[in-house]
Amino acid sequence: MTATTSSFANLLFEPETLPGDLWINGAWKAGATGKRIDVIDPSTAEVITSVADASVEDAISAVDAAYAAGPAWAATPPRQRAEVLRRCYVLMMERQEILAQLISLENGKSLGDARGEVAYAAEFFRWFSEEAVRLNGEIYTAPSGANRIIVQHQPIGVSVLVTPWNFPAAMATRKIAPALAAGCTCVLKPATETPLTAYYLADIYREAGVPAGVVNVITTSRSGATVSAMLHDSRVRKLSFTGSTEVGRKLLHEAADTVISCSMELGGNAPFIVFDDADLNAALDGAMIAKMRNGGEACTAANRFYVQRGIAEAFSKGLSERMSALKFGIGYAPDTQCGPLINQDAVDRIGGLIDEAVAGGASLLSGGTVEDRPGYYLQPTVLSDVSASARITREEIFGPVAAISTFETEDEVIAAANGTEFGLISYVYTTDFARGLRVSEKLESGMVGLNRGLVSDPAAPFGGVKQSGLGREGSHHGIMEFCETKYIAANW
């Protein structure tokens, strides 16, 4: 079913005019298969438009283009690369509202969340435009005095970037910006659920001065075969992937065949810990941000709420009231605060987690209803007294559901928080700063929000431990992921 004109009446663009062909070597290409992939509006379950379905041959053509463009881009002076990145930032911010509406249309998130994503996504270009000119090396005398040691950081080469649907702008720019700043060329494969943002951004890169072949964008319904073919091409030297741990494990196996450098930002199961001495309103403010940013469809979303018994009743009541008060509806409607989930599978899966938790003794404080209307809607939900064995505490929810459990002691909650294979992010609320730092150091996660519900920042190293990933994105660490370190022993 094709969307009616009235469905998109308030948008600043016509969906049928959006770019939807493959972007290879600075040109739009229909793709060898001639097939198309429908893009669905989660708010209505209607087809927005379609995009090209790349073949393996198309993917290798994109690698050809990236490889051919590599030497010239690597040789481009850092300041010149920086200016191109800066123009990308400026153009994204000039078109923030168009991008926000586009993200909301294909992803379902509220316009407020989408505007925040655009600002966050653009900031990676500004940050890495500054980092591009600061890839400093080292020179020092060997301890023996026999020679000088020179250390340089060189672009790693052609990079394959694989991104998910939940942040279609930010997950792309968080990889593209450091790759370009380091002097690398790339092939981006966005998720087929949300490809329109990636293609729209490709045109922005062109306008900003990114040379043909430096950034290539392809969509495909055969992700496994297509990515595998690129990873087994000897010219590809980097894989940066954001997605589930399950898929990440498979890609690591694939990348091992050609010993490709891998950066993996994988799943999470974030604990949100509230001690009795926490500022209740601050903890509730932070919980709403940590849980409901992007409607809970984020790897950083608070998944398991551990609340000390003395404050548990007040916190549970306050969170339930706030979640119930959210304006719920079509993502791109001006007053929406929580939009639909990405697809029907997500509704069914999360609805099943809620039902199992309630059957296991949890109390449903608010929400829990799957709405019977076009689109993929599950009301914001709060559960209390959730069992530690419930599947909802062991799996990443990826939706607007808060599962609350109580605890008694600091040691008890640290053990519970660490009792998972994941280790992306944790949240801690307490007015005892010594305790906050002590607990933060003991938590097995790559990031901690201490009295703060939002940690994502292009200037900070984003990434996890255990099975939540390898490497870091953002900060100076992010550009180093796209560099090889070369050592030269020299006499003069």
ABEGO torsion letter per residue (X at the ends): XBBBAAAAAABABBAAABBABBBBGGBBBAEAAGBBBBBBBAAAGBBABBBBBBBAAAAAAAAAAAAAAAAAAAABBAAAAAAAAAAAAAAAAAAAAAAAAAAAAAAGBBAAAAAAAAAAAAAAAAAAAAAAAABBBBBBBBAAGABBBBBBBBBAEBBBBBBBAABAAAAAAAAAAAAAAAGBBBBBBBBAABAAAAAAAAAAAAAAGBBBGABBBBBBABAAAAAAAAAABAABABBBBBEBAAAAAAAAAAAAAAGBBBBBBBBBBBBBBBBAABBAAAAAAAAAAAAABGGGBBAABBABBBBBAAAAAAAAAAAAAAAAABBBEBAABAABABBBBABAAAAAAAAAAAAAAAAAGBBBABEGBBBBBBEBBBBBBBBBGBBAABAAAABBAGBBBBBBBBBABAAAAAAAAABBABBABBBBBBABAAAAAAAAAABBBABBBBGBABABBAABBBEBBEAAEBEBBEEAAAAAAABBBBBBBBBX
